[in-house]
Amino acid sequence: MEEVISDEPSNLPKLLKDEDLRQECKDLMSTLPMEPTYKLYQYQGFWYGSWALQGILSCQKHFEANDKDIILVTTPKSGTTWIKALTFALLNRNKHPHTQKNHPLLVTNPHILVPFLESLFYDEKYIVSNLSQFPSPRLLSIHAPYVSLPKSAKESNCKIVYLCRDPKDISVSMWKFMETLMPEIRGSNLFDEFFELFCRGVNLYGPFWEHVLEYWKESLKRPEKIMFLRYEQMKLHPTLVLKKLAEFLGCPFSKQELDNGMLDDILKLCSFDNLRNLEANKKGTISMFGFDIENKSFFRRGEIGDGKNFLTMEMVEKINTITQKKFSQYGLNFENFTMV
């Protein structure tokens, strides 16, 4: 099994501010539809903040995927932190045994170990000089819809792991996360407006349903390239999901590893409670997407069905109706989580 990405990419950039957007991005933004409340811009059918748009444009322009690259793709608040931790531990299980006292996951936030391409490419000067230093195969991540992926990511033999989650839970988790970044909306009555925008597809990297469908369809066409996962499957069948993930990435568990309980050890290391309670994730911040984000904000509850604790019955019915209408004809739903 080959080793992947170094423990922590060096010299991660300090992200720029909106006033430092490149002229290319500013010129494009002036031509795009904009949602004024959250300042989102519609590009290639999906919605971005200015900082994300600049990262996507630069990524499309400069990123050259290698055949051995592994790219984790998620809609925001779909279990991104968890899939990063699991995949990092899985691929590096020889280099970093779970018993290692200074295992990277015990001392470093998963978002530093597996960086977002949009965040890296926000600063072209950084990426041009530093991306080549990442060991191959590179383990990277992105929130972009399939249509906005760099051409090389689609055409190369790199592996893509896509993770999605029930939109009811996403809508609530996304709002709670926004409250940590925007103190001015805490305790406000703006959630109803946010929810309506979400249902219309006007949210960061939305529409959610089209984002999911793009990758679902591609995974059916090219199952050897794109593995499609649901967060609920990971929660209910973690052992089976991790085993299938290892097989998909070309590093299956040996009989000896299985007999020695390595699979369970990785799941324990990467469990929500274990990660959340680490000092590295309880304290400190990470510069990402134009914000200094507290590490602890990536670990809220991580439960299936948590959205129902915050949504009204009418909201639940509305989002279920949209999901059924969008997904049913494609054989995709969020009611049956049996692994096949």
Helices and strands as residue ranges (DSSP letters): G 18-20, H 23-29, E 34-35, E 40-43, E 46-48, H 50-62, E 70-74, H 80-91, H 104-107, H 110-113, H 117-121, H 124-130, G 131-133, E 139-142, G 146-148, H 151-155, E 159-164, H 167-181, G 183-185, H 191-199, H 208-221, E 226-230, H 231-236, H 238-248, H 255-259, H 262-269, H 272-276, H 279-282, E 285-288, E 291-294, G 295-298, G 306-309, H 313-327, G 328-330
